[in-house]
């Protein structure tokens, strides 16, 4: 198994209340993650970061 690190944009909340605990939001997150799994699994290290010596 390999571990790959990649950046994620983060934007702090400027107003409102988190809806992350809402069941519909959780289902949406899981659907999006499932759709992205092939792209995420295809990420490979660049340069020497992933080479074994």
C-alpha distance matrix in Angstrom:
0.0 3.8 6.8 9.9 13.4 16.3 19.9 21.7 25.5 27.2 30.8 32.6 34.8 38.4 40.1 39.7 37.8 34.2 33.8 30.1 31.3 33.1 31.8 32.4 30.3 27.4 27.7 27.8 24.6 22.7 24.3 23.3 19.6 19.7 21.4 19.0 15.7 16.0 16.7 14.0 11.3 13.2 13.0 11.9 12.7 16.3 18.2 17.0 14.7 11.6 13.3 12.8 16.1
3.8 0.0 3.8 6.5 10.1 13.1 16.7 18.9 22.7 24.6 28.3 30.2 32.7 36.2 38.1 38.1 36.5 33.0 32.8 29.3 30.9 32.8 31.9 32.2 29.8 27.2 27.7 27.3 24.0 22.7 24.1 22.6 19.1 19.7 20.9 18.0 15.3 15.4 15.3 12.4 10.4 11.7 10.5 9.0 9.2 12.9 14.8 13.8 11.2 8.4 10.8 11.1 14.6
6.8 3.8 0.0 3.8 6.7 10.1 13.5 15.7 19.4 21.1 24.9 26.7 29.3 32.7 34.7 34.8 33.3 29.9 30.0 26.6 28.3 30.4 29.8 30.2 27.5 25.1 26.0 25.5 22.0 21.1 22.8 21.0 17.5 18.8 20.2 17.0 14.7 15.5 14.8 11.4 10.6 12.1 10.0 9.2 8.8 12.4 14.7 14.0 10.7 9.0 12.2 13.0 16.3
9.9 6.5 3.8 0.0 3.8 6.6 10.3 12.8 16.5 18.6 22.4 24.6 27.3 30.5 32.8 33.1 31.9 28.7 28.9 25.7 27.9 29.8 29.5 29.5 26.5 24.5 25.4 24.4 20.9 20.5 21.9 19.6 16.5 18.1 18.8 15.2 13.7 14.3 12.7 9.5 9.6 10.4 7.4 7.0 6.4 9.8 12.5 12.7 9.5 8.5 12.2 14.0 17.4
13.4 10.1 6.7 3.8 0.0 3.8 7.0 9.7 13.3 15.3 19.1 21.2 24.1 27.3 29.7 30.3 29.3 26.2 26.9 23.9 26.3 28.3 28.5 28.5 25.2 23.6 24.9 23.6 20.0 20.3 21.9 19.2 16.4 18.8 19.3 15.6 14.9 15.9 13.7 10.6 11.9 12.6 9.2 9.4 8.3 10.7 13.4 13.9 10.5 10.9 14.6 16.6 19.6
16.3 13.1 10.1 6.6 3.8 0.0 3.8 6.7 10.2 12.7 16.4 19.0 21.9 24.9 27.4 28.2 27.5 24.6 25.3 22.6 25.4 27.1 27.5 27.0 23.6 22.5 23.7 21.9 18.5 19.3 20.4 17.3 15.2 17.8 17.7 13.9 14.1 15.0 12.2 9.6 12.0 12.2 8.7 10.0 9.5 11.0 14.1 15.6 12.6 13.2 17.0 19.5 22.5
19.9 16.7 13.5 10.3 7.0 3.8 0.0 3.8 6.7 9.4 12.9 15.7 18.7 21.5 24.2 25.3 25.0 22.4 23.4 21.0 24.2 25.9 26.7 26.1 22.5 21.9 23.5 21.3 18.1 19.6 20.7 17.4 15.8 18.9 18.6 15.0 16.0 17.3 14.2 12.0 15.0 15.2 11.9 13.5 12.9 13.8 16.6 18.3 15.4 16.6 20.3 22.8 25.7
21.7 18.9 15.7 12.8 9.7 6.7 3.8 0.0 3.8 6.3 9.9 12.7 15.5 18.3 20.8 21.7 21.4 18.8 19.8 17.6 20.9 22.5 23.5 22.7 19.1 18.8 20.5 18.2 15.1 17.1 18.2 14.9 13.8 17.3 17.0 13.8 15.4 17.2 14.3 12.4 15.8 16.4 13.7 16.0 16.0 17.2 20.2 21.9 19.0 19.9 23.7 26.1 29.1
25.5 22.7 19.4 16.5 13.3 10.2 6.7 3.8 0.0 3.8 6.7 10.0 12.8 15.3 18.0 19.3 19.6 17.5 18.8 17.4 20.9 22.3 23.8 22.8 19.0 19.5 21.3 18.7 16.0 18.7 19.6 16.1 15.9 19.4 18.8 16.0 18.2 19.9 16.9 15.5 19.1 19.5 17.0 19.3 19.3 19.9 22.8 24.7 22.0 23.3 26.9 29.5 32.3
27.2 24.6 21.1 18.6 15.3 12.7 9.4 6.3 3.8 0.0 3.8 6.5 9.4 12.1 14.9 16.3 16.4 14.5 16.4 15.1 18.6 20.3 22.3 21.6 17.8 18.4 20.8 18.4 15.8 18.8 20.1 17.1 16.9 20.7 20.5 18.1 20.1 22.4 19.8 18.0 21.6 22.5 20.0 22.3 22.1 23.1 25.8 27.4 24.5 25.8 29.5 31.8 34.5
30.8 28.3 24.9 22.4 19.1 16.4 12.9 9.9 6.7 3.8 0.0 3.8 6.5 8.6 11.6 13.4 14.2 13.1 15.3 14.9 18.5 19.9 22.3 21.5 17.8 19.1 21.6 19.1 17.0 20.4 21.5 18.7 19.1 22.8 22.5 20.5 22.9 25.2 22.6 21.2 24.8 25.7 23.4 25.8 25.7 26.5 29.2 30.9 28.1 29.4 33.1 35.5 38.2
32.6 30.2 26.7 24.6 21.2 19.0 15.7 12.7 10.0 6.5 3.8 0.0 3.8 6.2 9.2 11.2 11.9 11.3 14.2 14.2 17.5 19.2 22.1 21.7 18.1 19.4 22.3 20.3 18.3 21.7 23.3 20.8 21.2 24.9 25.0 23.2 25.4 28.0 25.6 24.0 27.5 28.6 26.3 28.7 28.4 29.3 31.9 33.4 30.3 31.8 35.5 37.6 40.2
34.8 32.7 29.3 27.3 24.1 21.9 18.7 15.5 12.8 9.4 6.5 3.8 0.0 3.8 5.7 7.4 8.5 8.6 11.6 12.5 15.6 16.9 20.1 19.7 16.4 18.2 21.1 19.2 17.8 21.4 22.9 20.8 21.7 25.3 25.4 24.2 26.5 29.3 27.2 25.8 29.3 30.7 28.7 31.3 31.4 32.5 35.2 36.7 33.6 34.9 38.6 40.7 43.4
38.4 36.2 32.7 30.5 27.3 24.9 21.5 18.3 15.3 12.1 8.6 6.2 3.8 0.0 3.8 7.2 9.6 11.0 14.0 15.6 18.5 19.4 22.8 22.2 19.1 21.3 24.1 22.1 21.0 24.7 25.9 23.9 25.0 28.5 28.4 27.2 29.8 32.4 30.2 29.0 32.6 33.7 31.7 34.3 34.3 35.1 37.7 39.4 36.4 37.8 41.5 43.7 46.4
40.1 38.1 34.7 32.8 29.7 27.4 24.2 20.8 18.0 14.9 11.6 9.2 5.7 3.8 0.0 3.8 6.9 9.3 12.1 14.5 16.9 17.5 21.1 20.5 17.9 20.4 23.1 21.3 20.8 24.5 25.7 24.1 25.5 28.9 28.9 28.2 30.8 33.6 31.7 30.5 34.1 35.5 33.8 36.6 36.8 37.9 40.7 42.3 39.2 40.4 44.2 46.3 49.0
39.7 38.1 34.8 33.1 30.3 28.2 25.3 21.7 19.3 16.3 13.4 11.2 7.4 7.2 3.8 0.0 3.8 6.8 9.1 12.0 14.0 14.3 17.9 17.5 15.2 17.9 20.6 19.2 19.1 22.6 23.9 22.7 24.3 27.4 27.7 27.4 29.9 32.9 31.4 30.3 33.7 35.4 34.0 37.0 37.5 38.9 41.9 43.4 40.3 41.1 44.9 46.9 49.8
37.8 36.5 33.3 31.9 29.3 27.5 25.0 21.4 19.6 16.4 14.2 11.9 8.5 9.6 6.9 3.8 0.0 3.8 6.4 9.1 10.6 11.4 15.1 15.3 13.2 15.4 18.4 17.6 17.3 20.6 22.3 21.5 22.8 25.8 26.6 26.4 28.5 31.8 30.6 29.2 32.4 34.5 33.2 36.2 36.8 38.5 41.5 42.8 39.5 40.1 43.9 45.6 48.6
34.2 33.0 29.9 28.7 26.2 24.6 22.4 18.8 17.5 14.5 13.1 11.3 8.6 11.0 9.3 6.8 3.8 0.0 3.8 5.5 7.6 8.9 12.5 12.9 10.3 12.0 15.3 14.6 13.9 17.1 19.0 18.4 19.3 22.4 23.4 23.1 25.1 28.4 27.4 25.8 29.0 31.2 30.0 33.0 33.7 35.6 38.7 40.0 36.6 37.0 40.8 42.4 45.4
33.8 32.8 30.0 28.9 26.9 25.3 23.4 19.8 18.8 16.4 15.3 14.2 11.6 14.0 12.1 9.1 6.4 3.8 0.0 3.8 5.5 5.4 9.0 9.1 6.9 9.1 12.1 11.6 11.7 14.6 16.4 16.3 17.5 20.2 21.3 21.6 23.5 26.9 26.3 25.0 28.0 30.4 29.7 32.8 34.0 36.0 39.4 40.7 37.4 37.4 41.2 42.8 46.0
30.1 29.3 26.6 25.7 23.9 22.6 21.0 17.6 17.4 15.1 14.9 14.2 12.5 15.6 14.5 12.0 9.1 5.5 3.8 0.0 3.8 5.5 8.1 8.9 6.0 6.6 10.2 10.2 9.2 11.9 14.3 14.2 14.8 17.5 19.1 19.2 20.7 24.2 23.8 22.1 24.9 27.5 26.8 29.9 31.0 33.3 36.6 37.7 34.3 34.2 37.9 39.4 42.6
31.3 30.9 28.3 27.9 26.3 25.4 24.2 20.9 20.9 18.6 18.5 17.5 15.6 18.5 16.9 14.0 10.6 7.6 5.5 3.8 0.0 3.8 6.3 8.7 7.2 6.9 10.4 11.6 11.1 12.9 15.5 16.3 16.6 18.9 20.9 21.4 22.5 26.2 26.2 24.4 26.8 29.7 29.2 32.3 33.5 36.0 39.3 40.2 36.7 36.4 40.1 41.2 44.4
33.1 32.8 30.4 29.8 28.3 27.1 25.9 22.5 22.3 20.3 19.9 19.2 16.9 19.4 17.5 14.3 11.4 8.9 5.4 5.5 3.8 0.0 3.8 5.5 5.3 6.3 8.8 10.0 10.8 12.6 14.4 15.6 16.7 18.6 20.3 21.3 22.7 26.2 26.4 25.2 27.6 30.4 30.2 33.5 35.1 37.5 41.0 42.1 38.8 38.3 42.0 43.3 46.6
31.8 31.9 29.8 29.5 28.5 27.5 26.7 23.5 23.8 22.3 22.3 22.1 20.1 22.8 21.1 17.9 15.1 12.5 9.0 8.1 6.3 3.8 0.0 3.8 5.5 5.1 6.2 8.6 9.9 10.7 12.4 14.4 15.4 16.6 18.5 20.1 21.1 24.6 25.3 24.2 26.3 29.2 29.6 32.9 34.7 37.4 40.9 42.0 38.8 37.9 41.5 42.7 46.1
32.4 32.2 30.2 29.5 28.5 27.0 26.1 22.7 22.8 21.6 21.5 21.7 19.7 22.2 20.5 17.5 15.3 12.9 9.1 8.9 8.7 5.5 3.8 0.0 3.8 5.5 5.2 6.2 8.7 10.0 10.6 12.4 14.3 15.4 16.7 18.5 20.1 23.3 23.8 23.3 25.6 28.2 28.7 32.2 34.2 36.6 40.3 41.7 38.6 37.8 41.4 42.9 46.4
30.3 29.8 27.5 26.5 25.2 23.6 22.5 19.1 19.0 17.8 17.8 18.1 16.4 19.1 17.9 15.2 13.2 10.3 6.9 6.0 7.2 5.3 5.5 3.8 0.0 3.8 5.4 5.0 6.2 8.7 9.8 10.6 12.3 14.2 15.4 16.5 18.3 21.6 21.7 20.9 23.5 26.0 26.0 29.5 31.3 33.6 37.2 38.6 35.5 34.9 38.6 40.2 43.7
27.4 27.2 25.1 24.5 23.6 22.5 21.9 18.8 19.5 18.4 19.1 19.4 18.2 21.3 20.4 17.9 15.4 12.0 9.1 6.6 6.9 6.3 5.1 5.5 3.8 0.0 3.8 5.4 5.1 6.3 8.7 10.0 10.6 12.3 14.4 15.4 16.5 20.1 20.5 19.3 21.5 24.4 24.5 27.8 29.7 32.3 35.8 37.0 33.8 33.0 36.5 37.9 41.4
27.7 27.7 26.0 25.4 24.9 23.7 23.5 20.5 21.3 20.8 21.6 22.3 21.1 24.1 23.1 20.6 18.4 15.3 12.1 10.2 10.4 8.8 6.2 5.2 5.4 3.8 0.0 3.8 5.5 5.2 6.2 8.7 9.9 10.5 12.4 14.3 15.4 18.7 19.6 19.0 21.0 23.7 24.4 27.9 30.2 32.8 36.5 37.8 34.7 33.6 37.1 38.5 42.1
27.8 27.3 25.5 24.4 23.6 21.9 21.3 18.2 18.7 18.4 19.1 20.3 19.2 22.1 21.3 19.2 17.6 14.6 11.6 10.2 11.6 10.0 8.6 6.2 5.0 5.4 3.8 0.0 3.8 5.5 5.1 6.2 8.6 9.9 10.7 12.4 14.3 17.4 17.7 17.4 19.9 22.2 22.8 26.4 28.7 31.0 34.7 36.3 33.4 32.5 36.0 37.8 41.4
24.6 24.0 22.0 20.9 20.0 18.5 18.1 15.1 16.0 15.8 17.0 18.3 17.8 21.0 20.8 19.1 17.3 13.9 11.7 9.2 11.1 10.8 9.9 8.7 6.2 5.1 5.5 3.8 0.0 3.8 5.5 5.2 6.1 8.6 9.9 10.6 12.2 15.6 15.7 14.7 17.3 19.8 20.0 23.5 25.5 27.9 31.6 33.0 30.0 29.2 32.8 34.5 38.0
22.7 22.7 21.1 20.5 20.3 19.3 19.6 17.1 18.7 18.8 20.4 21.7 21.4 24.7 24.5 22.6 20.6 17.1 14.6 11.9 12.9 12.6 10.7 10.0 8.7 6.3 5.2 5.5 3.8 0.0 3.8 5.5 5.1 6.1 8.6 9.9 10.5 14.0 15.0 14.0 15.9 18.7 19.5 22.8 25.2 27.9 31.6 32.8 29.9 28.6 32.0 33.4 37.0
24.3 24.1 22.8 21.9 21.9 20.4 20.7 18.2 19.6 20.1 21.5 23.3 22.9 25.9 25.7 23.9 22.3 19.0 16.4 14.3 15.5 14.4 12.4 10.6 9.8 8.7 6.2 5.1 5.5 3.8 0.0 3.8 5.5 5.1 6.3 8.7 10.1 12.9 14.0 14.1 15.9 18.3 19.5 23.1 25.8 28.3 32.0 33.6 31.0 29.6 32.9 34.6 38.3
23.3 22.6 21.0 19.6 19.2 17.3 17.4 14.9 16.1 17.1 18.7 20.8 20.8 23.9 24.1 22.7 21.5 18.4 16.3 14.2 16.3 15.6 14.4 12.4 10.6 10.0 8.7 6.2 5.2 5.5 3.8 0.0 3.8 5.4 5.1 6.2 8.7 11.4 11.5 11.6 14.2 16.1 16.9 20.6 23.2 25.4 29.1 30.9 28.3 27.2 30.7 32.7 36.3
19.6 19.1 17.5 16.5 16.4 15.2 15.8 13.8 15.9 16.9 19.1 21.2 21.7 25.0 25.5 24.3 22.8 19.3 17.5 14.8 16.6 16.7 15.4 14.3 12.3 10.6 9.9 8.6 6.1 5.1 5.5 3.8 0.0 3.8 5.4 5.1 6.1 9.6 10.0 9.1 11.3 13.9 14.6 18.1 20.6 23.1 26.8 28.3 25.5 24.3 27.7 29.4 33.1
19.7 19.7 18.8 18.1 18.8 17.8 18.9 17.3 19.4 20.7 22.8 24.9 25.3 28.5 28.9 27.4 25.8 22.4 20.2 17.5 18.9 18.6 16.6 15.4 14.2 12.3 10.5 9.9 8.6 6.1 5.1 5.4 3.8 0.0 3.8 5.5 5.3 8.3 10.1 9.9 11.2 13.7 15.4 18.8 21.7 24.4 28.1 29.6 27.0 25.3 28.4 30.0 33.8
21.4 20.9 20.2 18.8 19.3 17.7 18.6 17.0 18.8 20.5 22.5 25.0 25.4 28.4 28.9 27.7 26.6 23.4 21.3 19.1 20.9 20.3 18.5 16.7 15.4 14.4 12.4 10.7 9.9 8.6 6.3 5.1 5.4 3.8 0.0 3.8 5.7 7.3 8.4 9.6 11.3 12.9 14.7 18.4 21.5 23.7 27.5 29.4 27.1 25.5 28.7 30.7 34.4
19.0 18.0 17.0 15.2 15.6 13.9 15.0 13.8 16.0 18.1 20.5 23.2 24.2 27.2 28.2 27.4 26.4 23.1 21.6 19.2 21.4 21.3 20.1 18.5 16.5 15.4 14.3 12.4 10.6 9.9 8.7 6.2 5.1 5.5 3.8 0.0 3.8 5.6 5.4 6.1 8.6 10.0 11.2 14.9 17.9 20.1 23.8 25.8 23.5 22.1 25.3 27.5 31.2
15.7 15.3 14.7 13.7 14.9 14.1 16.0 15.4 18.2 20.1 22.9 25.4 26.5 29.8 30.8 29.9 28.5 25.1 23.5 20.7 22.5 22.7 21.1 20.1 18.3 16.5 15.4 14.3 12.2 10.5 10.1 8.7 6.1 5.3 5.7 3.8 0.0 3.8 5.5 5.1 5.9 8.5 10.2 13.6 16.7 19.4 23.0 24.5 22.2 20.3 23.4 25.1 28.9
16.0 15.4 15.5 14.3 15.9 15.0 17.3 17.2 19.9 22.4 25.2 28.0 29.3 32.4 33.6 32.9 31.8 28.4 26.9 24.2 26.2 26.2 24.6 23.3 21.6 20.1 18.7 17.4 15.6 14.0 12.9 11.4 9.6 8.3 7.3 5.6 3.8 0.0 3.8 5.5 5.1 6.2 9.0 12.2 15.7 18.1 21.7 23.4 21.6 19.5 22.2 24.2 28.0
16.7 15.3 14.8 12.7 13.7 12.2 14.2 14.3 16.9 19.8 22.6 25.6 27.2 30.2 31.7 31.4 30.6 27.4 26.3 23.8 26.2 26.4 25.3 23.8 21.7 20.5 19.6 17.7 15.7 15.0 14.0 11.5 10.0 10.1 8.4 5.4 5.5 3.8 0.0 3.8 5.5 5.1 6.7 10.4 13.6 15.6 19.3 21.4 19.6 18.0 21.0 23.5 27.1
14.0 12.4 11.4 9.5 10.6 9.6 12.0 12.4 15.5 18.0 21.2 24.0 25.8 29.0 30.5 30.3 29.2 25.8 25.0 22.1 24.4 25.2 24.2 23.3 20.9 19.3 19.0 17.4 14.7 14.0 14.1 11.6 9.1 9.9 9.6 6.1 5.1 5.5 3.8 0.0 3.8 5.4 5.5 9.1 11.9 14.5 18.2 19.8 17.5 16.0 19.2 21.4 25.1
11.3 10.4 10.6 9.6 11.9 12.0 15.0 15.8 19.1 21.6 24.8 27.5 29.3 32.6 34.1 33.7 32.4 29.0 28.0 24.9 26.8 27.6 26.3 25.6 23.5 21.5 21.0 19.9 17.3 15.9 15.9 14.2 11.3 11.2 11.3 8.6 5.9 5.1 5.5 3.8 0.0 3.8 5.6 8.1 11.4 14.4 17.9 19.1 17.0 14.7 17.6 19.4 23.2
13.2 11.7 12.1 10.4 12.6 12.2 15.2 16.4 19.5 22.5 25.7 28.6 30.7 33.7 35.5 35.4 34.5 31.2 30.4 27.5 29.7 30.4 29.2 28.2 26.0 24.4 23.7 22.2 19.8 18.7 18.3 16.1 13.9 13.7 12.9 10.0 8.5 6.2 5.1 5.4 3.8 0.0 3.8 6.2 10.0 12.2 15.7 17.5 16.0 13.8 16.4 18.8 22.5
13.0 10.5 10.0 7.4 9.2 8.7 11.9 13.7 17.0 20.0 23.4 26.3 28.7 31.7 33.8 34.0 33.2 30.0 29.7 26.8 29.2 30.2 29.6 28.7 26.0 24.5 24.4 22.8 20.0 19.5 19.5 16.9 14.6 15.4 14.7 11.2 10.2 9.0 6.7 5.5 5.6 3.8 0.0 3.8 6.9 9.2 12.9 14.7 12.9 11.4 14.5 17.1 20.7
11.9 9.0 9.2 7.0 9.4 10.0 13.5 16.0 19.3 22.3 25.8 28.7 31.3 34.3 36.6 37.0 36.2 33.0 32.8 29.9 32.3 33.5 32.9 32.2 29.5 27.8 27.9 26.4 23.5 22.8 23.1 20.6 18.1 18.8 18.4 14.9 13.6 12.2 10.4 9.1 8.1 6.2 3.8 0.0 3.8 6.4 9.8 11.3 9.8 7.9 10.8 13.6 17.1
12.7 9.2 8.8 6.4 8.3 9.5 12.9 16.0 19.3 22.1 25.7 28.4 31.4 34.3 36.8 37.5 36.8 33.7 34.0 31.0 33.5 35.1 34.7 34.2 31.3 29.7 30.2 28.7 25.5 25.2 25.8 23.2 20.6 21.7 21.5 17.9 16.7 15.7 13.6 11.9 11.4 10.0 6.9 3.8 0.0 3.8 6.7 7.9 6.1 5.1 8.4 11.5 14.7
16.3 12.9 12.4 9.8 10.7 11.0 13.8 17.2 19.9 23.1 26.5 29.3 32.5 35.1 37.9 38.9 38.5 35.6 36.0 33.3 36.0 37.5 37.4 36.6 33.6 32.3 32.8 31.0 27.9 27.9 28.3 25.4 23.1 24.4 23.7 20.1 19.4 18.1 15.6 14.5 14.4 12.2 9.2 6.4 3.8 0.0 3.8 6.6 6.3 6.8 9.0 12.7 15.3
18.2 14.8 14.7 12.5 13.4 14.1 16.6 20.2 22.8 25.8 29.2 31.9 35.2 37.7 40.7 41.9 41.5 38.7 39.4 36.6 39.3 41.0 40.9 40.3 37.2 35.8 36.5 34.7 31.6 31.6 32.0 29.1 26.8 28.1 27.5 23.8 23.0 21.7 19.3 18.2 17.9 15.7 12.9 9.8 6.7 3.8 0.0 3.8 5.6 7.1 7.8 11.5 13.3
17.0 13.8 14.0 12.7 13.9 15.6 18.3 21.9 24.7 27.4 30.9 33.4 36.7 39.4 42.3 43.4 42.8 40.0 40.7 37.7 40.2 42.1 42.0 41.7 38.6 37.0 37.8 36.3 33.0 32.8 33.6 30.9 28.3 29.6 29.4 25.8 24.5 23.4 21.4 19.8 19.1 17.5 14.7 11.3 7.9 6.6 3.8 0.0 3.8 5.5 5.2 8.4 9.8
14.7 11.2 10.7 9.5 10.5 12.6 15.4 19.0 22.0 24.5 28.1 30.3 33.6 36.4 39.2 40.3 39.5 36.6 37.4 34.3 36.7 38.8 38.8 38.6 35.5 33.8 34.7 33.4 30.0 29.9 31.0 28.3 25.5 27.0 27.1 23.5 22.2 21.6 19.6 17.5 17.0 16.0 12.9 9.8 6.1 6.3 5.6 3.8 0.0 3.8 5.8 8.6 10.7
11.6 8.4 9.0 8.5 10.9 13.2 16.6 19.9 23.3 25.8 29.4 31.8 34.9 37.8 40.4 41.1 40.1 37.0 37.4 34.2 36.4 38.3 37.9 37.8 34.9 33.0 33.6 32.5 29.2 28.6 29.6 27.2 24.3 25.3 25.5 22.1 20.3 19.5 18.0 16.0 14.7 13.8 11.4 7.9 5.1 6.8 7.1 5.5 3.8 0.0 3.8 6.5 9.7
13.3 10.8 12.2 12.2 14.6 17.0 20.3 23.7 26.9 29.5 33.1 35.5 38.6 41.5 44.2 44.9 43.9 40.8 41.2 37.9 40.1 42.0 41.5 41.4 38.6 36.5 37.1 36.0 32.8 32.0 32.9 30.7 27.7 28.4 28.7 25.3 23.4 22.2 21.0 19.2 17.6 16.4 14.5 10.8 8.4 9.0 7.8 5.2 5.8 3.8 0.0 3.8 6.5
12.8 11.1 13.0 14.0 16.6 19.5 22.8 26.1 29.5 31.8 35.5 37.6 40.7 43.7 46.3 46.9 45.6 42.4 42.8 39.4 41.2 43.3 42.7 42.9 40.2 37.9 38.5 37.8 34.5 33.4 34.6 32.7 29.4 30.0 30.7 27.5 25.1 24.2 23.5 21.4 19.4 18.8 17.1 13.6 11.5 12.7 11.5 8.4 8.6 6.5 3.8 0.0 3.8
16.1 14.6 16.3 17.4 19.6 22.5 25.7 29.1 32.3 34.5 38.2 40.2 43.4 46.4 49.0 49.8 48.6 45.4 46.0 42.6 44.4 46.6 46.1 46.4 43.7 41.4 42.1 41.4 38.0 37.0 38.3 36.3 33.1 33.8 34.4 31.2 28.9 28.0 27.1 25.1 23.2 22.5 20.7 17.1 14.7 15.3 13.3 9.8 10.7 9.7 6.5 3.8 0.0
